[in-house]
Amino acid sequence: MASLLCNARECPGGIQLTDTLEQMQQGTLMRKVKSKSWKKQRYFKLQDDCMTIWYQQASPPSAPVSISDVETVREGHQSEVLQSLAEEFPPERCFTIVFYGRRGNLDLIAGSAEEAQCWVQGLRQLIEVATSMDQREKIDQYPFSDKNKDGRMNFKEVQRLLKMMNVDMNEDHALRLFQAADKSESGTLEGEEFVLFYKALTQREEVLSLFQDFSEDGKKLTLLELVDFLRQEQLEDEDTEDLAMELIDKYEPSETARARHVLSADGFLMYLCSPEGSIFNPQHRALWQDMSQPLCHYFISSSHNTYLIEDQIRGQSSIEGYIRALKRGCRCLEVDCWDGPNGEPMVYHGHTFTSKIPFREVVSTLGKYAFKTSDYPVILSLENHCSMEQQEVLAQQLKSILGEQLLTTTTDGHVPSQLPSPEELKHKILLKGKKIGRLEDMLDGPGDEAPDVSDDDNGAEAEEERRRAKVSGTQRGSALQKDKESLAQALSDCVVYCKNVSFRGFQEARSHSRPSEISSLAEAKARKLIRDAGNEFVRHNAWQLTRIYPSGMRTDSSNYSPQEMWNVGCQIVALNFQTAGMEMDLCDGLFSQNGRCGYVLKPPFMRDEETPFNPSDPNSWEGPGPITLTIQVISGQQLPKVANSKDGAIIDPLVRVEIHGVPADQARQETKYIENNGFNPRWDETLQFQLHVPELALVRFVVEDYDKTSRNDFVGQFTLAFANIKPGYRHIHLLSKDGTSIPPSSLFVHIRITEPPGPEQD
């Protein structure tokens, strides 16, 4: 708190108020751009708090932009809109502000290159501050809420500070605490009074009580007491003394306590709220799995209609869809290619009103962003509806733009007996599509027989066209005709390990197919196979890739649950990344581990071609027996308000825990709701689950605002694989509907995992 009296030429977090930031605070006239014809002058100004930007418009009044909502700033023509204006405005005057989640970008054109640079550099500086600032440092924003700079804050100024710190709370409660802390009864708080107020506001009785259970004098945890807590409750069993020392050094705010190797109640709370105190095992955030197994042994983060950022009938096609998917660790992207004007192939959803983007732009974006989040291979799933001439253009653009990144032959020059590993394919882009003949023809030269073109297995488009044709009574049309047309050799040669083949049954696949072939199945077809031949499906996926895609009837770009597809080992389970909801939460939950590299190793019993495992029958696989997962939901902290709720509205939160896994493990239980308390609700309820196949289970925590007359409103969620759960007292840091973090909103829980007794214990 020493920095409460910090230098006036500092921004929040102690960063110097540079000339750049001062210039931004004076304001700049720039063009806000929405399309080639919509370019409006707006006055942009960085506010005194250095954490919000305001811009002037007539009606409706503009909502301020919070720095914490900004993910990054891109310079130059790095959006479709700015690309369309490239001839009118030079790149050095253009930049794009990119927000977290699914919020649209803000495209701006400054009056000069110097003004653009000022905003680009200034915003980057502030984004860095916002992302690195912890809750302690946010308290240091005190002086910036003190509008008249007299070292005191009235209630309105305190409220402004709380809002900046994401403390959304009952005004009456805050006022009572404010008055109690105002010892001088001046109607304002200064220095120590504010510290008192903040401590009263963030007091956590449940954490204090836990602290006192392990502290002999109730004031501190000695090194040995902390070691006891870490061993007994957190089940940390490796180098516990070293870990305890590390935690004290990292989280104890008092220098004296650090020097004595003890942890105060404040330090204990900071540890519990830190990554080390999170429910997610921090070691599993990094790359922790074996990456040297064949591609088919991994679940692969996969997107459907990647070019869409809205629905698939009228939605906008955008390279932004590819950038967002790649940044989320997606490793299989879909491109629908159609003939375009002037010999330029275009990407869009055929026979709909979606907008179009040149294939060249998609490939350039892929080349630029493919390996920024992950080094592991990207699979480009090509739905090819182009004429022979434009197929040649597709091949030429892929090769010239991607260069060495495009894989055009096997890793060792030989016909593979199994697929290569993600490790062997690092920094490579693989094309998935139709192919003339066999892979060995390409390596050894064609045989005597005339080569066949592989089946067009990109069923989603064809299925939709057939259905549309039936409805309209027209001929079956172009999709079926395309199947019969030839494939350009140059494009065929770009397909190596992911040759599309039609699925004609597991027996047929086993006797004729090769590891380098892949089948795509619509969700309904996959469900039927899971029902009728679950074990065969698991065995098939142990040696060959399978892609699942959403039904053509999902015109709103809704998603199916990926879990049932993962249960049989399907690797490429394609989802509409642009559509938020439980299905994408599961996808984000599974792929948030292993360095977010987009590949997660399947459990051993799903990598064995002779496995007896069938997800519908847990007894088919001799596991150790059901594991018991016990979750005590203790409390919630600073839960956000429901979007678009009225001013002053307070939520009635409840917590639901869902298990997504094999059918026998699917379950959900919820707590009671707490009336009118989103700030610090207490549930103290215990929920218990039996898991027969924990290796496939995902656990989803959902907070909702209870409503007795209508459907509950979504407040926040967090999803993770059971394998990544840390037992003990843990915080769950909630995410928004978009999957972005909403600090400091969290749940405080206690987790216990009970293994079944071993044979010697029976």
N, C-alpha and C positions, 0 to 999 in steps of 0.2 A: 504493500500500500504506500510505500515511500514515494512512489512516483505520482501520488495524487497532487503533488505540488510541482509537477514537472514544467519544464520550459515551455513558454507559450508557442515557440516555433517548432513544436512537435505535433505529429498526428497521433491518433490512437495507436497503442501498441509501442509507443516510444519512437516511431519512425520520424526522421526529420522532415519538417514541412519544406520541401525543396521548391526551387523556383518553378519547376514543372507543375507541382501540385497547386502552388499559389496562382499560377496562370489559369489552371482549371477552375479554381475557386472564383476567379474574376469572370469566367464564362466565355463561351465561344459560339459564334453563329455557324451552324453546319446544316447540310442538307440531309434530312432523313429520307431514305429511299425504300419504296415498297415494290415498285415495278419500273419498267422503262418509262412509263408516262407519269407515275406518282412520285414526285420529288418535291418535298416541302421544306422550307427554311424553318429551323427550330433553334432556339437558344438553349445550349446545354451548359450546366453549371454544377461543379462539385460543391456539395454542401460543407459547412464548417466542420461537421463530424467526420469528414473524410471517408465516410462509409456509405453515403448515398449520393445519387446524381439526379438532378431535377432538370426537366426540359419543358419549355414553354409551348403550350398550344392553346388554341381558343376554347374548343369544346370537344369531348368532355375534358375536364382538367387532367393533366398527365399524372400517372402514378409514379412516385419516385422509384428509381432503379437502385436496388441494394447491391453493393459490391459483393456481398456474400453469395448472391445469386449468379454471379458471372463466373463462367468456367474458364474462358480464355478470350484473347483478342487476336484476330487474324488480320494481317496487313495485306493491302493490295486487293486485287480482284478475286477474292476467294469465296465468292458465293455466286449463284446463278444471276441474281439481280445485278451485282456489280460487274460481272463478266459481260452482261448484255449492254453495259454502259462504257465498256472499255475504250471505245473510240472517242467518246465524249469527255471522259475524265481519266487522267493518268493514274496508275496504280498507287503512286506515292501520296495521293490525296485521299485514298479510299481505305476504309477498314471496317471490320465486322465484329460486333460484340456478340459472343456466343454464351447462352445461358445454360445452366444445368437443366436436366430433364427434357421435357418436350416443348418448352416454351420457344417461340420463334426467335430467330436472330434479329439483331438490330444492325442494319446496313447504313453507314454514314459516309458522307463526303465532306471533307474539310475545305476551307477556302484556300489553304496552301499546304505544301508538304510539311512545313515547320509545325503548323497547327495540328496536323494529323499525327506527326511524331510525338508531339507533346501529350496528346491524349492516349496514344498507344503505349508509350513508356510509362506515363502516370498510372494508367489503369493496371498495367502489369505489376507495377510496384505495389499498388493497393490490393490486388488479388493475392499477391504473395503474403502480405500482412494478414489479410482476412483468413487465409487457409492455415497459417502457422500460429495464429493467436489462440491461446487456450483461455479457459474461463477466467483464470486469474488475471490475465492481461486485459481481458475485456473490462474488468473492474477499473483498470487504469484509464479507461475512457472518461472517467469522472470529470476531469477538467473541461472536456469538450461539450459536456451537457450543461456546464455552468455558464449560461449564456452571457451574464453580465460580468463574468470573470472576477467575482469578489471572494472566491474561495468557499462560498456557501451555495447550497442548492435548495430551492423551494420544492414543493411536492410535484409541481408540473415538470420541473427539470429532472427530478428523480424518475418520474414515469417515463420520460423520454429516454433516459439511460437504460431503464429496465427493458424498454422496447428494443433498443439497440442490442441488448444482451439476450434477446429472445425470451425474456421473462414476461409471459403473458399471464396476468393474474387479476384476481378480484380486486377492484379498486378500493372497496371498503377495508379489506384485509390489509392491503398495502398501506392505507392511510393510518390504520391503528398501529402498525409497526413503526411507521414514520413518526407518529406522535410519541410513541414510547422511547424512540431513539433520540428525540429532540429534547435532550436534558436541559438545554438552556431556554426552552420554550420560546424560541425566537421565530418559529415557523419555518426554519431552515436547518439543514444539516451541514456540518463542516467536518473535515478530517476524520477524527475518531468516531464521531456520531454516525457518519456514513458507514464506517466499518461495522459498527454495532448493528445498524439497520440491515446491512447486507447479510451479516451472520444470522440474524433472527429470521431473515427471509429464506435463507438456504439451509437452516437447521434441519438435520435429518435424524430424527429420534431413533429410527430403526437401525441406522448405522452406528449411532452413539451407543446404543444398547449392546450391539454386537462387539464394539470396541471394548466396552467395559467388561464383557464376559471373559476377555482374554488379558485384560490389563489389571494387574494387582492393585495399583493405586488409583485406577480410573482416569489417570491423566496422560499416561503415555504407554506405549508398547515397547518393552526392552527388545533387544535383538532376539533373545531366546523366546520371548512371548510371541513375537512376530513369526519366528520359525515354527512354533507350535501351531499358530493359526494357519500358516501356509500348508503345513503337513496334514493337520487334522481336517480342516474345512475345504481348502482349495486342492487337496490331494496332489500337491507339488512334491515329487519325491526325488528329483535330481538336483544336487548342489543347492539345497534349500537355504543354507547359510549365505552362500554367495548371492542368491536371488534376493534374500532379505536385505542384505547390505546395498545391493543395487537399487532396490525399491526406496530405501531410506534416502540414498543419495539423490535419487531422481524426483521424489515426490514430497519430501519433508520441507516445508517452507522455512522453518526456523534454523538458522545457521548453528545455534547452540545445540539444538536437538540433534542435528546432523553430526556435529562433532562428537556427541555422546553416543552415537549409533542408536538413537531411539526414534520412535515414530509417534507424532502427536495425533489427536483426533482429526485435525485438518489434513495432515499428511495421509492418514488412513483413508479418508474419504477421497482424496485426490487419486490414490492408488486404485481404489475400487472403481472410479470413473474413467480410468486410463485404459489403453489397449491391453495392458497386462491383466486388468480386472474385467475385461470384456468376456462375454459368453463364447466369442469366436477365438479358437486357439490361435494365438499370434504366429506360431510356427507354421501353421497351415496357410497363412496369408501369403507366405513366400512360396517359391517353386519347391514343392516337397515330394513330388511323385517321380517315379521312374519314367523317363521320356524316350526310352530306347526300344519300346515294344511296337508291333505293327499298328498302323493307323486304326485298324478295326477294333483294337483293344481299348479305345478311348471314346468317351462321350465328347462330342464336338459342338461348340456353341454355334448355332445355325439360324440364319435369318431367311424369311420368306418375303418375296416382293420388296427387297431391300430398298428399292428406289422410291417407295411410297412413304410419305410422312403423314398421310391421312388414310381415308378408306380407299378401296380399290375400284370404285365406280367413277367418282369425280375428284378423287384426291390429287394432290400435287406430287408430281415426280420430281425428285431433287437429289443432287449429289450429296446433300446434307444427310440423307438417309444412310448413305454408305459411310460417311465420316462418323456419324453417331454410332452406327453398329460396330465399326472397327474400334472405336474408342472404348466400347463396352466389352471388348475382347472377342467379338464375333469372328469366327474363322471360316464360315461358309456363307457366301453371299449369292443372291440370285439376280440374274440379269435377263430380262425379256427383250430380245432384239427383233426389230422389224425394219423393213425397207424404209429409208427416209429420203427426203429430197436431195438433189444434187449428188447422188451416189453415197450419201452419208447415212449409215445405219443409225436408228434411233432406239432409245430404251423407254418403254412405257407398257402399260397394261392393255393388251390388245382388245379392240372392240368395246372400248369404254371411253369416258370423257377425261381420263387422267391426262395431265400435261406430259410433254415429251422432253427427253434430254439426249444429246448426241452420245453415242457409245464411246467416242473418243474421250469425252469429259469424264465418263465413269471410269475408264481405264487409267486416265491420268490421276484421278483422285485415288484410285486403288494403289497405284505406284507410289504415291506420296504418303498415304496413311496406313498401308497394309501392316507395317511392322513397327509402328510407333508404340503400341500397347503390348504386343507380343511378338517374339521372334519366330514363332512356330507357323507352319504353312497355312496359307489361305486357299480354300477351294472356291473357285468361281463356277457356280452352277448356271450353265448357259441354256436358256430356252430360245432356240434358234428358229425364227420364222422368216428368215431372209432369203432372197433370191441368190442364185449362184454368184452373181456379180458382187453383191454386197457381202456375201460370206467371205469372198476373197479380201474385201476391205476389212472385215472383222479380224481375219487372221493377220493381215498386214499391220493393223493398229495394235493388236495384242503384242506382236513381236517387236515392233519399232518403239512402242512406248514403254513396255515392261522390260525389254532387253533380257539381261541375265536372270531377272526375277522369275520369268516364265519358264516353267519346267517343260522341256520339249523332248526329253528322252529319259530312260530309267536311270536311277542313281549310279548303277555300276555297268550299264550297257548290256546287261543280260535280262532274259525273260524272268520275271520274279516268281518265286514259289510262294512268297507271301508279300504283303504290302510293306513298304519301308516305314520307318518310325518318324514321329514328329522331329526327333533330334536330327535324323539324316536329311530331313526336308526343310530345315531352318531357312528362313528368308526366301522360300520358294512359293510361287503361285501356281496352283494346279487347275487346269481347266477340266470341268466335268461336262460331258456332252456326247453327242453321237460320234461314232468312229467307223471308218471304212476298214473292214477286215479285222485281223487280230494284231495284238501288240507285237507278237513274234515276227509278223510280216514286215513290220516297220523296222525291226532290228536285224532280221536275217534276209530281207528282201522278200517280195511276195511269192507265194507258191504257184502251182499250176492253176488252181481253181480261181474263178472270178470272185473277188472279194465282196462280201455282203456289207451293206450299211447296217450298223446296229440299229435296233428299234428306237424310234423316238419315244423315250421314256419320260419325257417332261409332261406328264399327264395332266397337270392342273389346267393349263390353257386349253388343251384339246377337249378335256372333259367339260369345261365351261362352254366352249363353242358348240359341242354336240348338244348340250342341254339347251343352249339358246336356240339352236337350229330346230330342235324338237318343238320348243314353245312357239316359235314363229312359223313353223311348218315349211321352212326353206330347206334347201339341199344341205347335206352335212358339211359342205363348204371347205374352206381353205385349210383348216387344220389337218383334215384327213388327207387332202391333196398334198400338203407339205410332206407328210410321212412318206409319200411315194417318190417325191422329188429327190434328186441326187444331192450329195453333200460335197462341198468343195474340198479337194484333197488337202489344201493348205490349212484349212480349219481342222480337218480330221487329224492332221499331224500334230496339232497342239494338244490333243487329248492323249494322255499317257496312262495314268493310274485310275482314272475315273470314267471308264467307258460305260455309257448308259446301255442297259439291256432291260428288256421287258421281263417281269417276274412271272414264271410259269410253274411255280411250285418248288418246294424245298428239294424234292428228289431230283427234279430236272436241274436245279442249280448245282446240287452236289455232283452230279455226273458230268455236266457240260461246262459249268461256269469256271471263271478264273478269279483269283484274288483281286485282279485289277479291274473287275467289272462291278457295277453298282446298279441297284434297282431303286426306283422311286415309287412309293405307294401313297395313295390318298389315305387320310386318317381312317375312313370307314373300312377300307380293305385291310389296313393294318390291324384294326380292332377285331375283325373277323378271324384273322390268322392267330392273334393272341388267344382268342377264345377257343379256336379249334385245334391249334398246334403250338401251344406256348413253348414247350421244350424244344421243338424243332426250330422255332424262331430264334431262341437263345443260341442254339448250336450254330445256326446259319450266320448269326452276327458275330460269332467268335472268329470267323475267317474272312467274311466279306462285308463291305459297307452297305448299309441300307439308309435311304433318305425317306423321311415322312413329311408330307406337306398338308396344309389345311384344305378342307373341302372347298370346292368352287362356289358353294352356296354361301360361304362366309363373306358376303359382299361388304360387310361393315368392318372387315379386317379383324374380326374377333379371333380368339385362339382356342385350340383344344388343350386339354391338360397334357403336358409332355411326359408326366410321370409314368403313365401306362406304357408308353413307347420305350422309355429308359428301362422299365422293368424287364423287357425282353432283350435289352442290349442294343436297341437301335441307336446308331451313333449320331446321324445327322437328322435331328428332330427340328424341323424348320418352323419358326414362330414369327408372327408379325411384331417385330421389335417396336413398331410405332404405337402399339396398343397396350396401355398399362392395364394391370390387373393381376389376379392370383397366378395365372399361367406364366407371365413374365417374371413375377416374384420368384417362382420356383426355378426358372431358368437362371436368373441373377443369383439366387441362393446356391445352386449347384456350382456355378462357374465363378463364384467370388473367391474360391480357394485356388491353390496351386499357382500363385502369382498372377491370377486373372488372365492366364495365358490362353484360355479358350479350349483347353484340353484337360479332361479329368479321366484318370485311369479307372476302368471298370473293375469291380471286385473279381478276385481270382476265379470264382465259380462261374463267371460269365465269359472268361477268356479260354475256357477249355472246350474243344470241339466235341467232346464226348460227355459233357456235363449232364447230370440227371435233373438239373434245376428247372422248375416250372413255376413262374411267379404265382399262378393261381392255386398252387398246392405247396405250401411251405414244407410239408413232410417229404416232398420229392428230394429235398436237399438236406443232408445230415449236418445241420448247423448245431451250435452248442445249446440251442433251446432259447426261449424268449428272454430278452433283456427287459428289465423294468426301468422305465424313465420316470422319475418323480420330480415334478416342478412345483416349487412353492412360489407363487406369485405374491411378492411382498408389497411393493409400492410402485408408483409412477412419479416421474419428475417433469414438470413444465411441459405437459402435453400440449401440442399446438391446437389452436381453434380449428373448427371445421371450416373448410373453404366456403366463402360467400355467406358465412353466418352473420347474424345481426351484431351490431356493436353491443358489448356488454354481455353477450351470450356466453354461458359457461357450460362446458360439456359434462355429461354423466357417463364417465368412462367405464368400460368393461374390457377384459382381456380374454381373447380366445386363443387357444393353442391347437393347431392342426398338425396331424401327422399325415404326410403324403408318402406312400411307399407301395409295397405289394398289397393286394386287396385285403389280406388278413390284418394288415397294420393300419389301414386307413382309419382315422379317428379324429374327433374334435371334442374339446370340452371348453367351457368358459366359466369365468368368475361371475359373481353378482356385479351389478353396476353400482358405482358410488355417485350419489347425487351432488351436482354442482361443485365439482372439484377437479379441475384439470391441472392444478398447480402441484399438489402433492398427495394424490389419492393413496389410501392404504387398503389393500385387499386381504392379505395374509390368508390366502386360500391355497390348498394343495391339490394338484391335478396329477393323475397317474396313468401311464400308458404301458402296454406290453408290445414289444417289437420283436417279431419273429425273424425278420431279415433287416437288421439295423443298417447293414452296408448300403442299402438302397433308400433308406428313409431320409426325408427332408422334414424339418420342423419349422413351422411358420407361426410366428407370434403376431397377432392382429389386435390393435386397439380400436374400439368403435365407440361412438357416442350413442348411448341407448336412447331409443325413441319408442314409446309404447303405442303410438298411433301409426307409425310408418316404419319403413326399413331403417335400420341403424345406419349412421353416417360413418364413413371410413375416417380414421384419425392418423394412424401410422402402422407400419409393419416391419418385421425383420425375419428373413428366412435364411436358414443355413442347413447344410448336410449334417446329419446326426454325427458323422465321423469327425466333424470340426468342433463339437461342443466341448467346452471345458467345464468340469464339475465345480461345485462350491458356490460361494456368494458371487454373483456376477451381474454386471449391467448389460442391458440390451439396448444399443443405440439405434433408435427408430429411424426408419426411412419413410419418405413421402410415397404417394401413389406412383410417382415417376421413378422411384428407386434411388432418389437423391437423399443425402443426409439432412436431418432437421435438428441440428444441435440446439439446445442441450436436452432435447426430449429423450427420455429413456425409461426403461422398466428395471426394477431391481428384483432379482429372483435368486432362489437357491436351487441348485440342480444336483440330483443324486442319481447315479447310474448303477443298478444292481445286476451283476452278472448271475446267470443261473449257477447253482452249485455244481462243482465238478464231480466226476464219479467217486473220487476218494472222499468227498464230503457227504455223499449220500448216506 
